[in-house]
Amino acid sequence: MSELVARTGRHQQRYDDGCRLVAGCIPFRYRNYNENDDTVAEKIVEVLMINSTSGPGLLFPKGGWENDETVEEAAAREAIEEAGVRGDLMDFIGNYHFKSKTLQDECCPEGLCKASMFALFVKEELQSWPEQSTRTRSWLTISQAVENCRHKWMEEALKQFSIWLEDQM
């Protein structure tokens, strides 16, 4: 059982102009890479995706941005709650608009959302995390992730992440 607890409810959620504000990240690591190793080896990038609790396909961790936190804190929190990973939040990847099919409320009756997505370099995979009973983690290459993205907007975020990653290399 995890000592961490996932936040729930909508009373602390942020909204802007009829959109629910969401924060998330694309967790990544380098496979077969050792920071202290001087040998030259190709860095193979893998991204972490989680299963959807409402249907097929895979997702990146994301969720509501709450009033008592920055967007960066919300993105890092969602990575811990949904995917059980911690690391260094790198750069902002972009904002993505989408319509939630399941989450409409009085502040956002149309279910419109705006997600702020970040790159997260994973340094720790937790053995226990808040949503582990409903979430499965999968490390995938970027091309595998594109094939498995549940939502088109996440695929667009992944493409932007790939551009960002090339600039980092």
C-alpha positions in Angstrom: 0.0 0.0 0.0 1.3 3.5 -0.9 1.9 6.0 1.8 1.2 8.7 -0.9 -2.4 9.6 -1.5 -3.9 10.8 -4.8 -5.8 14.0 -4.7 -9.5 13.7 -5.7 -12.4 16.0 -6.3 -12.9 19.1 -8.3 -13.3 21.8 -5.6 -9.6 22.9 -6.0 -9.4 22.7 -9.8 -8.4 25.6 -11.9 -10.6 26.8 -14.9 -10.0 29.4 -17.5 -12.5 30.7 -20.0 -14.6 27.6 -19.8 -11.7 25.2 -19.9 -10.5 22.9 -17.1 -6.8 23.4 -16.7 -4.8 20.2 -16.8 -1.1 19.5 -16.2 0.9 16.5 -17.3 4.2 15.2 -18.5 6.0 12.8 -20.9 8.2 10.8 -18.6 11.3 9.6 -20.3 14.6 7.7 -19.7 17.6 6.6 -21.7 17.9 2.8 -22.0 21.4 1.4 -21.7 22.8 4.7 -20.5 25.0 5.3 -17.5 25.7 8.9 -16.5 29.1 8.0 -15.1 30.1 5.8 -18.1 32.6 7.4 -20.5 31.9 4.9 -23.3 30.1 6.3 -26.3 26.9 4.4 -26.8 23.7 5.3 -28.5 21.1 6.7 -26.1 17.8 4.9 -26.7 15.0 7.0 -25.5 12.0 5.4 -23.9 8.8 7.1 -22.7 6.5 5.9 -19.9 2.9 5.5 -20.7 0.1 4.2 -18.4 -3.1 2.4 -19.2 -6.4 4.3 -19.4 -9.0 3.4 -16.8 -11.8 4.1 -19.3 -10.8 2.2 -22.4 -8.1 0.9 -24.7 -4.9 2.6 -25.5 -2.1 4.3 -23.4 -1.8 7.7 -21.9 0.8 10.0 -20.4 0.2 11.0 -16.8 -2.0 14.1 -16.5 -4.7 15.6 -14.3 -6.3 18.7 -12.9 -4.1 21.6 -12.0 -5.2 22.8 -8.5 -5.3 26.2 -6.9 -2.6 25.6 -4.4 0.1 24.5 -6.8 2.1 25.7 -9.8 1.5 24.0 -13.1 5.0 22.4 -12.8 4.1 21.1 -9.3 0.8 19.7 -10.7 2.6 17.9 -13.6 5.1 16.4 -11.2 2.3 15.3 -8.8 0.4 13.6 -11.5 3.5 11.6 -12.5 3.8 10.3 -9.0 0.1 9.7 -8.5 -0.7 8.0 -11.8 2.6 6.5 -13.0 4.6 6.2 -9.8 7.7 8.1 -11.1 9.8 11.0 -9.8 12.4 12.9 -11.7 13.5 16.3 -13.1 10.8 18.3 -14.7 12.6 19.6 -17.8 11.0 22.0 -20.3 7.5 23.0 -21.2 6.5 21.1 -24.3 3.2 22.9 -25.2 -0.5 23.5 -24.5 -3.0 21.1 -26.0 -6.8 21.5 -26.1 -9.1 18.5 -25.9 -12.6 17.6 -24.9 -13.1 15.1 -22.1 -15.8 12.6 -22.8 -16.2 11.7 -19.2 -15.5 14.8 -17.1 -18.0 17.6 -17.5 -19.0 19.7 -14.6 -20.8 23.0 -13.7 -17.5 25.0 -14.3 -16.9 23.2 -17.6 -20.2 21.8 -19.0 -18.7 21.2 -22.5 -15.8 19.1 -21.0 -13.2 21.4 -22.6 -9.7 21.1 -21.3 -6.3 22.7 -21.8 -3.3 20.6 -20.9 0.1 22.0 -20.2 2.6 19.3 -20.9 6.3 19.0 -19.8 9.2 16.6 -20.3 10.1 14.7 -17.2 13.5 12.9 -16.9 12.7 9.9 -14.7 15.2 9.3 -11.9 13.1 7.0 -9.7 10.4 4.4 -10.2 8.4 4.0 -7.0 7.5 0.4 -5.9 4.3 1.8 -4.4 2.2 4.7 -5.7 -1.3 6.0 -5.2 -3.0 4.6 -8.4 -1.0 1.4 -8.8 -4.1 -0.7 -8.3 -5.7 0.8 -11.5 -2.6 1.7 -13.5 0.0 -0.3 -15.4 3.3 1.3 -16.5 4.8 0.6 -19.9 8.2 1.8 -21.2 8.0 2.3 -24.9 10.2 3.6 -27.7 8.8 6.8 -29.2 7.6 5.0 -32.3 5.8 2.4 -30.1 4.3 5.2 -28.1 2.9 6.9 -31.2 1.2 3.6 -32.2 -0.3 3.2 -28.7 -1.5 6.8 -27.9 -5.2 6.7 -27.0 -5.7 10.4 -27.8 -4.6 12.4 -30.9 -3.6 15.4 -28.7 -1.2 13.2 -26.8 0.3 12.0 -30.1 0.8 15.7 -31.0 2.5 16.3 -27.6 4.7 13.3 -28.3 5.7 14.7 -31.7 6.6 18.1 -30.1 8.5 16.2 -27.3 10.6 14.4 -30.1 11.5 17.8 -31.6 12.5 19.1 -28.1 14.5 15.9 -27.5 16.5 16.3 -30.8 17.4 19.9 -29.7 18.7 18.5 -26.4 21.0 15.9 -28.0 
